[in-house]
Amino acid sequence: MVKLAPQLKPAIFLDRDGVLNKDVGYVYRLEDLVVLGGVVESLTKLKVKGFLLIVVTNQSGVARGKFDLSAVSLFNSQLEKEIARQGGPVIDGFYVCPHHPEGIVEAFKKRCDCRKPSPGLILQAAKEHSIDLKKSWMIGDKDSDVQCAKNAGVRAILAQSEKYPQTIKSVDVALDLKDALKYIV
């Protein structure tokens, strides 16, 4: 019997802090979880259009000793539950880079291919979820998110941020996730 290759699916790769939830800096405490306005509605529209929803997030606070991976997992789980509680869809995957070359936790103090702007998280998700990168998008609030998308062969949208300087000019810019939909759907 011939085994058929899996059907490739489009995905929306989402930065977490500043795109899905409020970014208060090193976000890991459950009491700091605030889902941004328009996120649940936007994720629902994207899911209905057939996109997988994949979160790709740098969490250098792990390498810096501010919190551990279990705190990141707990926060991601709570974020997913809060989106569902508000009537939103299931997130298809969370991919986390805990590394930073200037970290203080030896196990995570390194350069890696998963820390954005490197494309490792997107490429891993694409392999595990049979994602068609040419039909996929990345939405982030930092230049490193845009560069990660470009490095992975994914179209990028930069959500405006008051917190981070944005210098990349050759990219679609949106006010937030809800506004980003005008480029996608």
ChimeraX commands (.cxc) that place a marker at each C-alpha (Angstrom):
marker #1 position 0.00,0.00,0.00 radius 0.5
marker #1 position 1.30,3.46,-0.93 radius 0.5
marker #1 position 1.40,5.95,1.93 radius 0.5
marker #1 position 0.27,9.40,0.81 radius 0.5
marker #1 position 2.11,12.50,1.97 radius 0.5
marker #1 position 0.14,14.51,4.50 radius 0.5
marker #1 position -1.86,17.44,3.15 radius 0.5
marker #1 position 0.00,20.66,3.98 radius 0.5
marker #1 position -2.00,23.27,5.86 radius 0.5
marker #1 position -1.54,27.03,6.22 radius 0.5
marker #1 position -0.76,28.46,9.64 radius 0.5
marker #1 position -0.65,31.72,11.50 radius 0.5
marker #1 position 2.45,31.92,13.67 radius 0.5
marker #1 position 1.83,34.26,16.58 radius 0.5
marker #1 position 4.21,35.93,18.95 radius 0.5
marker #1 position 2.72,35.66,22.44 radius 0.5
marker #1 position 3.51,38.70,24.59 radius 0.5
marker #1 position 2.27,41.91,22.99 radius 0.5
marker #1 position 0.22,40.13,20.32 radius 0.5
marker #1 position -2.06,37.76,22.26 radius 0.5
marker #1 position -1.62,39.04,25.82 radius 0.5
marker #1 position -0.48,42.24,27.46 radius 0.5
marker #1 position 3.31,42.50,27.63 radius 0.5
marker #1 position 4.37,43.69,31.08 radius 0.5
marker #1 position 7.93,42.43,30.65 radius 0.5
marker #1 position 8.96,38.86,31.49 radius 0.5
marker #1 position 5.36,37.70,31.49 radius 0.5
marker #1 position 4.88,34.46,33.43 radius 0.5
marker #1 position 2.71,35.21,36.47 radius 0.5
marker #1 position -0.91,34.17,36.04 radius 0.5
marker #1 position -2.10,37.39,37.66 radius 0.5
marker #1 position -0.46,39.28,34.77 radius 0.5
marker #1 position -2.49,37.42,32.12 radius 0.5
marker #1 position -4.61,39.87,30.14 radius 0.5
marker #1 position -5.83,38.74,26.71 radius 0.5
marker #1 position -5.72,41.75,24.41 radius 0.5
marker #1 position -8.88,43.14,22.85 radius 0.5
marker #1 position -9.90,41.60,19.54 radius 0.5
marker #1 position -7.68,38.53,20.00 radius 0.5
marker #1 position -10.42,35.96,20.57 radius 0.5
marker #1 position -12.53,37.23,17.66 radius 0.5
marker #1 position -9.47,37.34,15.37 radius 0.5
marker #1 position -8.27,33.85,16.27 radius 0.5
marker #1 position -11.77,32.51,15.64 radius 0.5
marker #1 position -11.89,34.11,12.17 radius 0.5
marker #1 position -8.47,32.70,11.30 radius 0.5
marker #1 position -9.46,29.22,12.46 radius 0.5
marker #1 position -12.68,29.35,10.41 radius 0.5
marker #1 position -10.57,30.25,7.35 radius 0.5
marker #1 position -8.62,27.02,7.86 radius 0.5
marker #1 position -5.43,28.30,9.48 radius 0.5
marker #1 position -3.62,26.41,12.22 radius 0.5
marker #1 position -2.78,28.70,15.16 radius 0.5
marker #1 position 0.80,28.29,16.38 radius 0.5
marker #1 position 2.38,30.41,19.12 radius 0.5
marker #1 position 6.15,30.93,18.80 radius 0.5
marker #1 position 7.69,32.80,21.70 radius 0.5
marker #1 position 11.10,33.73,23.04 radius 0.5
marker #1 position 11.11,33.38,26.84 radius 0.5
marker #1 position 14.61,34.48,27.82 radius 0.5
marker #1 position 13.43,34.90,31.41 radius 0.5
marker #1 position 14.11,31.17,31.78 radius 0.5
marker #1 position 17.79,31.58,30.84 radius 0.5
marker #1 position 17.97,34.72,32.95 radius 0.5
marker #1 position 16.72,32.84,36.04 radius 0.5
marker #1 position 13.54,34.90,36.43 radius 0.5
marker #1 position 11.23,31.87,36.08 radius 0.5
marker #1 position 11.41,28.26,34.92 radius 0.5
marker #1 position 9.94,26.30,32.03 radius 0.5
marker #1 position 7.07,25.01,34.17 radius 0.5
marker #1 position 5.96,28.62,34.75 radius 0.5
marker #1 position 6.00,29.19,30.98 radius 0.5
marker #1 position 3.94,26.03,30.40 radius 0.5
marker #1 position 1.46,27.00,33.11 radius 0.5
marker #1 position 1.07,30.50,31.66 radius 0.5
marker #1 position 0.58,29.11,28.12 radius 0.5
marker #1 position -2.02,26.66,29.42 radius 0.5
marker #1 position -3.86,29.42,31.26 radius 0.5
marker #1 position -3.73,31.67,28.19 radius 0.5
marker #1 position -5.28,28.90,26.11 radius 0.5
marker #1 position -7.98,28.32,28.76 radius 0.5
marker #1 position -8.78,32.03,28.92 radius 0.5
marker #1 position -9.11,32.25,25.14 radius 0.5
marker #1 position -11.45,29.23,25.23 radius 0.5
marker #1 position -13.41,30.70,28.17 radius 0.5
marker #1 position -14.03,33.78,26.04 radius 0.5
marker #1 position -15.34,31.59,23.21 radius 0.5
marker #1 position -12.13,31.35,21.19 radius 0.5
marker #1 position -10.58,28.40,19.38 radius 0.5
marker #1 position -7.94,25.92,20.46 radius 0.5
marker #1 position -4.31,26.89,19.87 radius 0.5
marker #1 position -2.72,24.14,17.78 radius 0.5
marker #1 position 0.73,24.46,19.30 radius 0.5
marker #1 position 2.99,26.44,21.61 radius 0.5
marker #1 position 6.69,26.58,20.76 radius 0.5
marker #1 position 9.05,28.20,23.25 radius 0.5
marker #1 position 12.70,29.22,23.13 radius 0.5
marker #1 position 14.05,29.45,26.72 radius 0.5
marker #1 position 17.61,30.28,25.64 radius 0.5
marker #1 position 19.69,33.43,25.76 radius 0.5
marker #1 position 23.46,33.73,25.24 radius 0.5
marker #1 position 23.74,36.05,28.26 radius 0.5
marker #1 position 21.63,33.88,30.57 radius 0.5
marker #1 position 22.69,32.85,34.07 radius 0.5
marker #1 position 21.11,29.36,34.02 radius 0.5
marker #1 position 23.82,27.24,32.41 radius 0.5
marker #1 position 21.43,24.77,30.75 radius 0.5
marker #1 position 19.84,27.64,28.78 radius 0.5
marker #1 position 22.82,29.96,28.34 radius 0.5
marker #1 position 23.58,29.47,24.66 radius 0.5
marker #1 position 23.05,30.57,21.10 radius 0.5
marker #1 position 20.48,28.38,19.41 radius 0.5
marker #1 position 18.50,28.07,16.23 radius 0.5
marker #1 position 15.15,28.42,18.00 radius 0.5
marker #1 position 15.53,31.95,19.38 radius 0.5
marker #1 position 13.86,34.42,17.06 radius 0.5
marker #1 position 15.03,35.81,14.65 radius 0.5
marker #1 position 16.30,32.30,13.88 radius 0.5
marker #1 position 13.53,30.22,12.28 radius 0.5
marker #1 position 13.90,27.07,14.39 radius 0.5
marker #1 position 10.53,27.25,16.17 radius 0.5
marker #1 position 8.63,27.84,12.93 radius 0.5
marker #1 position 10.49,25.06,11.13 radius 0.5
marker #1 position 9.87,22.62,13.99 radius 0.5
marker #1 position 6.16,23.46,14.04 radius 0.5
marker #1 position 5.96,23.15,10.24 radius 0.5
marker #1 position 7.44,19.66,10.40 radius 0.5
marker #1 position 5.25,18.49,13.30 radius 0.5
marker #1 position 1.98,19.95,11.93 radius 0.5
marker #1 position 2.52,19.53,8.13 radius 0.5
marker #1 position 2.42,23.29,7.56 radius 0.5
marker #1 position 2.69,24.92,4.15 radius 0.5
marker #1 position 5.09,27.79,4.89 radius 0.5
marker #1 position 4.36,29.52,1.58 radius 0.5
marker #1 position 0.70,29.94,2.60 radius 0.5
marker #1 position 1.47,30.92,6.20 radius 0.5
marker #1 position 1.93,34.18,8.10 radius 0.5
marker #1 position 3.80,35.39,11.20 radius 0.5
marker #1 position 2.34,38.18,13.34 radius 0.5
marker #1 position 4.68,39.74,15.87 radius 0.5
marker #1 position 5.47,43.02,17.55 radius 0.5
marker #1 position 9.26,43.04,17.19 radius 0.5
marker #1 position 11.68,43.26,14.29 radius 0.5
marker #1 position 13.00,39.84,15.38 radius 0.5
marker #1 position 9.55,38.35,14.66 radius 0.5
marker #1 position 9.58,39.80,11.15 radius 0.5
marker #1 position 13.13,38.58,10.53 radius 0.5
marker #1 position 12.20,35.12,11.85 radius 0.5
marker #1 position 9.32,34.97,9.38 radius 0.5
marker #1 position 11.58,35.99,6.52 radius 0.5
marker #1 position 14.19,33.42,7.59 radius 0.5
marker #1 position 11.52,30.71,7.52 radius 0.5
marker #1 position 9.96,31.76,4.21 radius 0.5
marker #1 position 6.75,33.00,5.83 radius 0.5
marker #1 position 4.99,36.30,5.16 radius 0.5
marker #1 position 5.15,38.72,8.10 radius 0.5
marker #1 position 2.96,41.36,9.68 radius 0.5
marker #1 position 4.35,43.71,12.29 radius 0.5
marker #1 position 1.89,44.69,15.01 radius 0.5
marker #1 position 2.72,48.17,16.25 radius 0.5
marker #1 position 4.36,48.34,19.64 radius 0.5
marker #1 position 5.04,51.23,21.99 radius 0.5
marker #1 position 7.42,48.99,23.92 radius 0.5
marker #1 position 9.85,47.96,21.17 radius 0.5
marker #1 position 11.53,50.02,18.47 radius 0.5
marker #1 position 10.56,48.85,15.01 radius 0.5
marker #1 position 13.02,49.57,12.23 radius 0.5
marker #1 position 12.10,47.13,9.45 radius 0.5
marker #1 position 10.34,49.11,6.73 radius 0.5
marker #1 position 9.55,46.52,4.06 radius 0.5
marker #1 position 6.75,44.80,5.95 radius 0.5
marker #1 position 3.00,45.12,6.36 radius 0.5
marker #1 position 2.17,46.97,9.59 radius 0.5
marker #1 position -0.99,46.58,11.66 radius 0.5
marker #1 position -2.26,48.21,14.83 radius 0.5
marker #1 position -2.84,44.81,16.46 radius 0.5
marker #1 position -3.90,41.25,15.70 radius 0.5
marker #1 position -7.42,42.30,14.70 radius 0.5
marker #1 position -6.05,44.91,12.28 radius 0.5
marker #1 position -3.62,42.32,10.84 radius 0.5
marker #1 position -6.54,40.32,9.46 radius 0.5
marker #1 position -6.94,42.86,6.64 radius 0.5
marker #1 position -3.81,41.41,5.07 radius 0.5
marker #1 position -4.75,37.76,5.55 radius 0.5
marker #1 position -8.51,37.25,5.10 radius 0.5
marker link #1:1,2 radius 0.2
marker link #1:2,3 radius 0.2
marker link #1:3,4 radius 0.2
marker link #1:4,5 radius 0.2
marker link #1:5,6 radius 0.2
marker link #1:6,7 radius 0.2
marker link #1:7,8 radius 0.2
marker link #1:8,9 radius 0.2
marker link #1:9,10 radius 0.2
marker link #1:10,11 radius 0.2
marker link #1:11,12 radius 0.2
marker link #1:12,13 radius 0.2
marker link #1:13,14 radius 0.2
marker link #1:14,15 radius 0.2
marker link #1:15,16 radius 0.2
marker link #1:16,17 radius 0.2
marker link #1:17,18 radius 0.2
marker link #1:18,19 radius 0.2
marker link #1:19,20 radius 0.2
marker link #1:20,21 radius 0.2
marker link #1:21,22 radius 0.2
marker link #1:22,23 radius 0.2
marker link #1:23,24 radius 0.2
marker link #1:24,25 radius 0.2
marker link #1:25,26 radius 0.2
marker link #1:26,27 radius 0.2
marker link #1:27,28 radius 0.2
marker link #1:28,29 radius 0.2
marker link #1:29,30 radius 0.2
marker link #1:30,31 radius 0.2
marker link #1:31,32 radius 0.2
marker link #1:32,33 radius 0.2
marker link #1:33,34 radius 0.2
marker link #1:34,35 radius 0.2
marker link #1:35,36 radius 0.2
marker link #1:36,37 radius 0.2
marker link #1:37,38 radius 0.2
marker link #1:38,39 radius 0.2
marker link #1:39,40 radius 0.2
marker link #1:40,41 radius 0.2
marker link #1:41,42 radius 0.2
marker link #1:42,43 radius 0.2
marker link #1:43,44 radius 0.2
marker link #1:44,45 radius 0.2
marker link #1:45,46 radius 0.2
marker link #1:46,47 radius 0.2
marker link #1:47,48 radius 0.2
marker link #1:48,49 radius 0.2
marker link #1:49,50 radius 0.2
marker link #1:50,51 radius 0.2
marker link #1:51,52 radius 0.2
marker link #1:52,53 radius 0.2
marker link #1:53,54 radius 0.2
marker link #1:54,55 radius 0.2
marker link #1:55,56 radius 0.2
marker link #1:56,57 radius 0.2
marker link #1:57,58 radius 0.2
marker link #1:58,59 radius 0.2
marker link #1:59,60 radius 0.2
marker link #1:60,61 radius 0.2
marker link #1:61,62 radius 0.2
marker link #1:62,63 radius 0.2
marker link #1:63,64 radius 0.2
marker link #1:64,65 radius 0.2
marker link #1:65,66 radius 0.2
marker link #1:66,67 radius 0.2
marker link #1:67,68 radius 0.2
marker link #1:68,69 radius 0.2
marker link #1:69,70 radius 0.2
marker link #1:70,71 radius 0.2
marker link #1:71,72 radius 0.2
marker link #1:72,73 radius 0.2
marker link #1:73,74 radius 0.2
marker link #1:74,75 radius 0.2
marker link #1:75,76 radius 0.2
marker link #1:76,77 radius 0.2
marker link #1:77,78 radius 0.2
marker link #1:78,79 radius 0.2
marker link #1:79,80 radius 0.2
marker link #1:80,81 radius 0.2
marker link #1:81,82 radius 0.2
marker link #1:82,83 radius 0.2
marker link #1:83,84 radius 0.2
marker link #1:84,85 radius 0.2
marker link #1:85,86 radius 0.2
marker link #1:86,87 radius 0.2
marker link #1:87,88 radius 0.2
marker link #1:88,89 radius 0.2
marker link #1:89,90 radius 0.2
marker link #1:90,91 radius 0.2
marker link #1:91,92 radius 0.2
marker link #1:92,93 radius 0.2
marker link #1:93,94 radius 0.2
marker link #1:94,95 radius 0.2
marker link #1:95,96 radius 0.2
marker link #1:96,97 radius 0.2
marker link #1:97,98 radius 0.2
marker link #1:98,99 radius 0.2
marker link #1:99,100 radius 0.2
marker link #1:100,101 radius 0.2
marker link #1:101,102 radius 0.2
marker link #1:102,103 radius 0.2
marker link #1:103,104 radius 0.2
marker link #1:104,105 radius 0.2
marker link #1:105,106 radius 0.2
marker link #1:106,107 radius 0.2
marker link #1:107,108 radius 0.2
marker link #1:108,109 radius 0.2
marker link #1:109,110 radius 0.2
marker link #1:110,111 radius 0.2
marker link #1:111,112 radius 0.2
marker link #1:112,113 radius 0.2
marker link #1:113,114 radius 0.2
marker link #1:114,115 radius 0.2
marker link #1:115,116 radius 0.2
marker link #1:116,117 radius 0.2
marker link #1:117,118 radius 0.2
marker link #1:118,119 radius 0.2
marker link #1:119,120 radius 0.2
marker link #1:120,121 radius 0.2
marker link #1:121,122 radius 0.2
marker link #1:122,123 radius 0.2
marker link #1:123,124 radius 0.2
marker link #1:124,125 radius 0.2
marker link #1:125,126 radius 0.2
marker link #1:126,127 radius 0.2
marker link #1:127,128 radius 0.2
marker link #1:128,129 radius 0.2
marker link #1:129,130 radius 0.2
marker link #1:130,131 radius 0.2
marker link #1:131,132 radius 0.2
marker link #1:132,133 radius 0.2
marker link #1:133,134 radius 0.2
marker link #1:134,135 radius 0.2
marker link #1:135,136 radius 0.2
marker link #1:136,137 radius 0.2
marker link #1:137,138 radius 0.2
marker link #1:138,139 radius 0.2
marker link #1:139,140 radius 0.2
marker link #1:140,141 radius 0.2
marker link #1:141,142 radius 0.2
marker link #1:142,143 radius 0.2
marker link #1:143,144 radius 0.2
marker link #1:144,145 radius 0.2
marker link #1:145,146 radius 0.2
marker link #1:146,147 radius 0.2
marker link #1:147,148 radius 0.2
marker link #1:148,149 radius 0.2
marker link #1:149,150 radius 0.2
marker link #1:150,151 radius 0.2
marker link #1:151,152 radius 0.2
marker link #1:152,153 radius 0.2
marker link #1:153,154 radius 0.2
marker link #1:154,155 radius 0.2
marker link #1:155,156 radius 0.2
marker link #1:156,157 radius 0.2
marker link #1:157,158 radius 0.2
marker link #1:158,159 radius 0.2
marker link #1:159,160 radius 0.2
marker link #1:160,161 radius 0.2
marker link #1:161,162 radius 0.2
marker link #1:162,163 radius 0.2
marker link #1:163,164 radius 0.2
marker link #1:164,165 radius 0.2
marker link #1:165,166 radius 0.2
marker link #1:166,167 radius 0.2
marker link #1:167,168 radius 0.2
marker link #1:168,169 radius 0.2
marker link #1:169,170 radius 0.2
marker link #1:170,171 radius 0.2
marker link #1:171,172 radius 0.2
marker link #1:172,173 radius 0.2
marker link #1:173,174 radius 0.2
marker link #1:174,175 radius 0.2
marker link #1:175,176 radius 0.2
marker link #1:176,177 radius 0.2
marker link #1:177,178 radius 0.2
marker link #1:178,179 radius 0.2
marker link #1:179,180 radius 0.2
marker link #1:180,181 radius 0.2
marker link #1:181,182 radius 0.2
marker link #1:182,183 radius 0.2
marker link #1:183,184 radius 0.2
marker link #1:184,185 radius 0.2
view
